[in-house]
């Protein structure tokens, strides 16, 4: 499973992207469960955010959804944090 996260917005307006490929990882089932839970609360189009807040475009195996602060679910927050931290 490939998980790609793009974060945009914020005070400086700098875009940041990262991707994690879970293929062959021992924790792949946990990543899959987290991605499915995060996608369940996502939107097809970018939602309205707040000034200087971050917006996220998340693509999981070709399916893209959007979310924005401050309305991230716990699963979305964990997923974007993990991908941006561990991804390349």
Beta strands, then each sheet from edge to edge (+ up, - down):
strand 1: 2-9
strand 2: 16-21
strand 3: 54-60
strand 4: 63-68
sheet 1: 2+ 1- 3+ 4-
end
